[in-house]
Amino acid sequence: ASQHTDTIMGKDKNKRKVAGLCRAAANALRGLPPPNASRQSAAGNNNNSKGSSHKGASAGAAGAAGAAAGAGIGGGASRPGKREREMLQMITPGKKNKNKSKDRKVSEIPYRDGQQILLVGEGNFSFAAALCTGVLSNGSGVTATCYDSEEDLRTKYEDAQEHIDRVLGCGGTVLYGVDATNLQKHRGILSYDLIVFNFPHCGLGIKDQARNIAKNQDLIREFLASALTKLQENGEIHITVKRGEPYDSWKVVRTGLENNALRVKNAFEFRAEDYPGYEHRRTIGFQEGISTHDNEDLAKGAKTYVFARKQG
């Protein structure tokens, strides 16, 4: 009983210490000199050293607050820098953390010269063309594929040929009739550093939302399983989906991790403007009155999920 009481008292004491240090940090940010700065600094350093062994975030937060107060951030001498303001914002009670936007402000262009890159599910091939001409120095390492036959592709996307010509002109490879869920059967599909499926969609026109979601989750599962057979040892599989419904309900991460051979390595914001000339197209093709020329379909944003083989 005594041990239990001591534990509770210790937690209460720690909570009071964290609250006091956070208040001091907030005062410092407002330009008020922190009371007993040296004592708080010592307490902060002591708590920070224990942060790694404590399961909760309280000790780490106390260390950060104590260090900030001890340094006199904003104590009339100078305005705090961006990093200090972000730190104080994160630990100050009642302050909303503006940095909890889950990758919204973080974008990334993951493509580099020298990589072997497989693009599956291309529509009008504008992404492949943008990649070969605007991101990479050439397309020698790019294999761009679509599910449609060459004839169907030209019917659905009238602008496809000009993009295909740009890919081929840069030394890239274009393949038609490639099923992203059965890459093993295509002789032209080799082994790759990156296998990329931008905006997968089964395109079945299912109006029942639950069935639609289930079918697209199946597509993701089958693609990942197939891509693993063509992925180099340290390679990555990228899946990009729109934000909002019904895409959020696909739960790409959870669906992908049903494959025990995979782990999630990273996730970042996909920005169409990073790929000059790219124009998003729906699976059904370009239709006047439905499709757009200026990527309005991506107005809510899009996110790329990076999967890799489990290590060990």
C-alpha positions in Angstrom: 0.0 0.0 0.0 2.9 2.3 0.9 4.5 1.6 -2.5 1.2 2.4 -4.3 0.8 5.7 -2.4 4.3 6.7 -3.2 3.7 6.0 -6.9 0.6 8.2 -6.9 2.3 11.0 -5.0 5.2 10.8 -7.4 2.9 11.1 -10.5 1.0 14.0 -8.9 4.3 15.8 -8.1 5.5 15.3 -11.7 2.2 16.6 -13.1 2.5 19.7 -11.0 6.0 20.2 -12.0 5.1 19.9 -15.7 2.2 22.3 -15.4 4.4 24.9 -13.6 7.2 24.6 -16.2 4.7 25.0 -19.0 3.2 28.1 -17.5 6.7 29.5 -17.1 7.4 28.7 -20.8 4.2 30.4 -21.8 5.1 33.5 -19.8 8.5 33.6 -21.4 7.0 33.6 -24.8 4.8 36.5 -23.8 7.9 38.5 -22.8 7.6 38.0 -19.0 10.8 37.1 -17.2 10.6 33.5 -15.9 10.6 33.2 -12.0 13.5 31.3 -10.5 14.8 30.6 -14.0 18.0 28.8 -12.8 16.0 26.4 -10.6 13.6 25.7 -13.4 16.4 25.1 -15.8 17.9 22.5 -13.4 14.6 20.8 -13.0 14.0 20.8 -16.7 17.4 19.2 -17.4 16.9 16.6 -14.7 13.5 15.6 -16.1 14.7 15.6 -19.6 17.4 13.0 -18.7 14.6 10.7 -17.5 12.3 11.3 -20.6 13.7 8.3 -22.5 12.8 5.8 -19.8 9.3 7.2 -19.1 6.5 5.8 -21.2 4.5 9.1 -21.1 5.4 12.4 -22.6 5.3 14.3 -19.3 9.0 14.1 -18.5 10.1 15.0 -22.0 7.7 18.0 -22.1 9.0 19.2 -18.7 12.5 19.0 -19.9 11.7 21.0 -23.0 9.7 23.6 -21.0 12.4 23.9 -18.3 15.2 24.3 -20.9 13.1 27.0 -22.7 12.5 28.9 -19.5 16.1 28.6 -18.3 17.3 30.0 -21.5 14.9 33.0 -21.1 13.3 32.6 -24.5 11.4 35.8 -25.2 12.4 37.2 -21.8 12.7 40.7 -23.2 16.1 40.1 -24.9 14.9 38.9 -28.3 12.0 37.3 -30.1 12.0 33.5 -30.0 12.9 31.7 -33.2 10.5 29.6 -35.2 11.7 26.3 -33.7 11.3 27.7 -30.2 7.8 29.0 -30.9 6.8 25.6 -32.3 8.2 23.8 -29.2 6.4 26.1 -26.8 3.2 25.8 -28.7 3.4 22.0 -28.5 3.8 21.9 -24.7 1.7 24.8 -23.6 -1.7 23.6 -22.2 -4.7 24.9 -24.1 -2.7 25.8 -27.2 -3.7 24.0 -30.4 -0.7 22.3 -32.0 -0.7 23.7 -35.6 1.9 21.1 -36.6 -0.5 18.2 -36.2 -1.5 18.4 -39.8 -0.4 14.8 -40.6 2.0 15.4 -43.6 -0.2 18.1 -45.2 2.6 20.6 -45.4 5.3 18.0 -46.2 5.7 17.1 -49.9 8.4 15.0 -51.5 9.7 14.1 -54.9 11.0 10.6 -54.4 12.4 10.1 -57.9 16.1 10.2 -58.7 18.3 9.5 -61.8 19.6 6.0 -61.8 16.5 4.4 -60.3 14.6 1.7 -62.0 11.0 3.0 -61.8 7.8 1.1 -62.8 4.6 3.2 -63.2 1.4 1.1 -63.3 -2.2 2.2 -64.0 -1.2 5.3 -66.1 -4.1 7.0 -67.7 -3.1 9.5 -70.3 0.6 9.1 -69.5 0.9 12.7 -68.5 2.5 11.8 -65.2 5.1 9.6 -66.9 5.9 12.4 -69.4 6.2 14.9 -66.6 8.5 12.6 -64.7 10.8 11.9 -67.7 11.0 15.5 -68.9 10.6 17.7 -65.7 12.0 15.7 -62.8 14.6 13.2 -64.2 17.3 14.1 -66.7 15.8 11.4 -69.0 13.5 8.4 -69.0 16.0 5.6 -69.4 15.0 4.1 -66.1 11.2 4.6 -66.4 8.8 1.9 -67.5 5.3 3.4 -67.8 2.4 1.0 -68.2 -1.4 1.1 -68.4 -4.2 -1.4 -68.0 -5.9 -0.5 -71.2 -5.0 -1.9 -74.6 -3.4 0.6 -77.0 -6.6 0.9 -78.9 -8.8 1.5 -75.8 -6.3 4.0 -74.5 -6.5 6.2 -77.6 -10.3 6.1 -77.4 -10.4 7.1 -73.7 -7.6 9.7 -73.7 -7.2 11.7 -76.9 -4.1 13.4 -75.5 -2.3 10.2 -74.6 -0.2 9.9 -77.7 1.6 13.2 -77.2 2.6 12.2 -73.7 3.7 8.8 -74.8 5.8 10.3 -77.5 7.5 12.4 -74.9 8.3 9.4 -72.7 9.7 7.4 -75.7 11.6 10.4 -76.8 13.4 10.6 -73.4 14.4 6.9 -73.6 11.5 5.6 -71.5 9.5 2.4 -72.1 5.7 2.2 -72.6 3.7 -1.0 -72.2 0.0 -1.6 -72.7 -2.4 -4.1 -71.2 -0.4 -4.5 -68.0 -2.5 -5.8 -65.0 -1.1 -4.2 -61.9 -2.4 -7.1 -59.8 -0.7 -9.7 -62.0 2.7 -8.2 -62.9 4.3 -11.7 -62.9 2.8 -12.6 -66.2 4.3 -9.8 -68.2 7.7 -10.5 -69.7 8.5 -6.9 -70.1 8.2 -6.3 -66.4 11.6 -6.8 -64.7 12.8 -5.7 -61.2 12.5 -2.2 -59.8 13.6 0.2 -57.1 10.2 2.0 -57.2 6.9 0.6 -58.2 4.3 3.4 -58.3 0.5 3.2 -58.5 -1.0 6.8 -58.6 -4.7 7.0 -57.9 -5.7 3.3 -58.1 -9.4 2.8 -58.8 -11.2 -0.3 -59.9 -13.5 1.8 -62.1 -16.4 -0.5 -61.9 -19.0 2.2 -61.5 -20.4 0.5 -58.3 -22.9 2.8 -56.7 -23.1 0.9 -53.5 -20.5 2.7 -51.4 -19.6 -0.2 -49.2 -19.1 -2.5 -52.1 -17.1 0.1 -53.9 -14.8 0.6 -51.0 -14.3 -3.2 -50.6 -13.5 -3.6 -54.3 -10.8 -0.9 -54.2 -9.3 -2.4 -51.0 -9.1 -5.7 -52.9 -7.3 -3.8 -55.7 -4.8 -2.4 -53.3 -4.2 -5.8 -51.6 -3.6 -7.6 -54.9 -1.4 -4.9 -56.3 0.9 -4.9 -53.3 1.2 -8.7 -53.4 2.0 -8.6 -57.1 4.4 -5.7 -56.7 6.5 -7.5 -54.1 7.4 -10.1 -56.7 9.0 -7.4 -58.9 10.5 -5.3 -56.1 14.3 -5.1 -55.5 15.4 -6.0 -52.0 15.5 -2.4 -50.8 12.9 -1.1 -53.1 9.7 0.9 -52.3 6.0 0.6 -53.4 4.1 3.9 -53.6 0.4 4.2 -53.6 -1.2 7.7 -54.0 -4.8 8.3 -53.2 -7.0 11.4 -53.0 -8.0 12.9 -49.6 -11.6 12.8 -48.6 -14.3 10.2 -49.1 -14.6 7.5 -50.2 -10.8 7.3 -50.4 -10.2 7.8 -46.7 -12.4 4.8 -46.1 -10.1 2.6 -48.1 -7.7 2.8 -45.1 -4.7 2.3 -47.3 -2.2 1.7 -44.5 -4.4 -0.8 -42.6 -5.2 -2.6 -45.9 -1.6 -2.7 -46.9 -0.4 -4.0 -43.6 -2.6 -7.0 -44.0 0.3 -8.3 -46.0 2.7 -9.6 -43.4 5.7 -9.0 -45.6 5.2 -5.2 -45.7 5.8 -2.2 -43.5 4.9 1.4 -43.9 8.1 3.4 -44.4 6.8 6.9 -45.0 3.9 9.0 -46.2 3.9 12.5 -47.8 1.8 15.0 -49.6 1.4 14.5 -53.3 1.4 17.8 -55.2 0.5 17.9 -58.9 2.4 21.1 -59.3 5.7 19.2 -58.6 5.2 17.5 -62.0 4.7 20.2 -64.7 2.4 19.0 -67.4 0.7 16.4 -65.3 -3.1 16.3 -65.6 -5.1 13.9 -63.5 -7.4 11.6 -65.3 -10.2 9.3 -64.1 -10.3 5.6 -64.9 -13.3 6.1 -67.2 -11.2 8.5 -69.4 -11.7 12.1 -70.3 -15.3 13.2 -70.5 -16.4 16.8 -71.1 -18.5 18.1 -68.2 -17.0 15.5 -65.8 -13.3 15.6 -66.3 -11.2 18.7 -65.7 -8.0 20.1 -67.4 -6.5 21.7 -64.3 -6.5 19.0 -61.6 -9.6 20.2 -59.9 -10.2 16.6 -58.9 -7.2 16.9 -56.6 -8.5 20.1 -54.9 -8.8 18.3 -51.5 -5.2 17.1 -51.8 -3.6 13.7 -52.2 -1.3 11.5 -50.2 1.4 9.0 -51.1 2.0 6.0 -48.9 5.4 4.3 -49.1 5.6 0.6 -48.4 8.7 -1.5 -48.1 9.7 -5.0 -47.1 9.9 -5.8 -43.5 13.4 -5.8 -42.3 14.8 -8.8 -40.5 
